[in-house]
Amino acid sequence: MYAFIRLIWQMGIASRQPKLGPWEAHVSHHYCMPWDVDMFGEMNNGRVLTFTDLGRFPLALRGGLIRVIVKNRWQLAMAGATVRWQRRILPFRRYTMKSAAIGHDGRFVYLHHTIWRDDVCHASVLYRACARKGRDRVPMDIFLSELKVVGDAPKIPNWVDAWRQGEDARLWPPETL
């Protein structure tokens, strides 16, 4: 089941925090609960992606994206994700998530989420996303203009660019297994 109550809770917290610039990080705190855990006693793989929603939506609220999406009747589309785990995310423990837009390539905005306990990173999640109006992708210049982003975006890190190139080279639609 989707974490609606947690999302509402996090949005309430974010609504009372200062606005963020386009490339600034949102920091949030979360507990891994028993219903997040799989049969191996750690956070379920899919739940990690849901967990990142608890950082991404407040980031969008604090950065003004929610207002722009509603005003323009856009939808957000996630166009790919990759997850890397380094440590198990265990129940009844508090984790800190850092969420930020880290750049764009003219087609997609890249979002990075990291999940920490103390000073140890447990997981890193990279998304690429775009805004859509109906079936069409919103051009990046319009998207950034509506958000009032001034100046250049940060240069996409090499590891993100390598992932992007790999995704662009991937066969679509996929071959039948």
C-alpha positions in Angstrom: 0.0 0.0 0.0 1.2 3.5 -0.8 2.5 5.6 2.0 -0.2 8.3 1.8 -0.2 9.2 5.6 3.6 9.5 5.6 3.5 11.6 2.4 0.8 14.0 3.9 3.0 14.2 7.1 6.1 15.1 5.1 4.3 17.6 2.9 3.0 19.3 6.1 6.6 19.5 7.4 7.9 20.8 4.1 5.2 23.5 3.8 6.6 25.1 7.0 10.2 25.1 5.8 11.9 27.8 3.7 11.7 27.7 -0.1 14.5 26.0 -1.9 16.5 27.1 -5.0 16.4 24.9 -8.0 19.5 22.9 -7.2 19.3 22.9 -3.4 18.7 19.7 -1.4 15.7 18.9 0.8 16.6 16.9 3.9 13.9 14.7 5.6 13.8 12.1 8.3 12.1 8.7 8.2 11.7 5.5 10.1 11.7 2.1 8.5 8.5 0.5 9.8 7.7 -3.2 10.0 5.3 -2.9 7.0 8.3 -1.6 4.9 10.3 -4.8 5.5 10.5 -7.9 3.3 11.1 -11.6 4.3 14.8 -10.8 4.8 14.2 -8.3 7.6 15.2 -5.2 5.6 13.3 -2.6 3.6 11.7 -4.0 0.6 13.3 -3.1 -2.7 10.1 -1.4 -4.1 9.5 0.4 -0.8 12.9 2.2 -1.3 11.5 3.8 -4.4 8.3 4.7 -2.5 10.5 6.1 0.3 12.1 8.5 -2.2 8.6 9.9 -3.0 8.7 11.1 0.6 11.7 13.3 -0.3 10.8 14.1 -3.9 7.3 15.6 -3.4 8.4 17.8 -0.5 11.4 18.9 -2.7 8.9 19.8 -5.4 6.7 21.7 -3.0 9.6 23.7 -1.5 11.1 24.4 -4.9 7.8 25.7 -6.4 7.3 22.8 -8.8 3.9 21.8 -7.4 2.5 25.2 -8.0 3.8 25.3 -11.6 2.5 21.8 -12.3 -1.0 22.7 -11.0 -1.0 26.1 -12.8 0.0 24.6 -16.2 -1.9 21.3 -15.8 1.2 19.3 -16.3 2.0 15.8 -15.1 5.4 14.6 -13.9 6.7 11.5 -15.5 9.5 9.4 -14.1 11.5 8.1 -17.1 13.9 5.8 -15.4 15.6 4.9 -12.1 18.6 3.1 -10.8 19.1 2.1 -7.2 22.4 1.2 -5.5 22.4 -0.3 -2.0 25.5 -0.3 0.2 23.9 -1.2 3.6 20.6 -2.7 4.7 17.8 -0.4 5.8 16.5 -2.0 9.0 13.2 -1.6 10.8 12.7 0.7 13.8 15.7 2.8 12.8 15.7 6.5 11.8 17.1 7.4 8.5 17.9 10.8 6.9 17.1 11.3 3.2 18.7 14.0 1.1 16.8 14.8 -2.2 17.9 17.2 -4.9 17.6 17.9 -8.6 21.2 17.7 -9.8 21.0 18.9 -13.4 19.3 18.3 -16.7 20.4 17.3 -20.2 17.8 19.2 -22.2 15.3 16.3 -22.1 15.2 15.2 -18.5 15.8 16.5 -15.0 18.0 14.2 -12.9 17.0 13.7 -9.3 19.3 12.1 -6.7 18.2 10.7 -3.4 20.5 9.4 -0.7 19.5 7.5 2.4 21.7 7.9 5.4 22.0 6.6 9.0 24.5 8.6 11.0 27.3 9.3 8.5 26.9 6.1 6.5 25.0 6.1 3.2 22.8 3.1 2.9 21.2 3.7 -0.5 21.5 6.0 -3.5 18.6 6.4 -6.0 18.9 8.3 -9.3 15.8 9.2 -11.3 15.3 11.0 -14.6 12.0 12.8 -15.0 10.2 15.2 -17.2 7.0 17.3 -17.2 4.3 16.3 -19.7 1.3 18.1 -21.1 -0.9 15.3 -22.4 1.2 13.0 -24.5 3.9 15.6 -25.2 7.0 16.4 -23.1 7.2 20.0 -21.9 10.4 21.5 -23.5 13.1 22.0 -21.0 13.4 25.8 -21.7 9.7 26.3 -20.9 9.9 24.0 -17.8 12.9 26.0 -16.4 11.3 29.3 -17.4 8.1 28.5 -15.5 10.2 27.6 -12.5 12.0 30.9 -12.8 15.4 29.1 -13.0 18.1 31.7 -13.8 21.6 30.8 -14.9 23.2 27.5 -15.9 22.3 24.2 -14.3 25.1 22.3 -12.6 27.1 20.1 -14.9 25.7 16.5 -14.8 28.3 14.3 -13.0 30.1 11.8 -15.2 28.5 8.8 -13.5 25.0 10.3 -14.3 26.0 10.9 -17.9 27.3 7.3 -18.2 23.9 6.0 -16.9 22.1 8.3 -19.3 24.0 7.1 -22.2 23.4 3.5 -21.2 19.7 4.2 -21.0 19.7 5.9 -24.4 21.4 2.9 -25.9 19.0 0.4 -24.4 16.7 -1.3 -26.9 13.1 -0.1 -26.7 10.7 -1.7 -26.8 12.6 -4.5 -25.1 13.1 -7.9 -26.8 10.9 -10.7 -25.6 12.7 -12.8 -23.0 
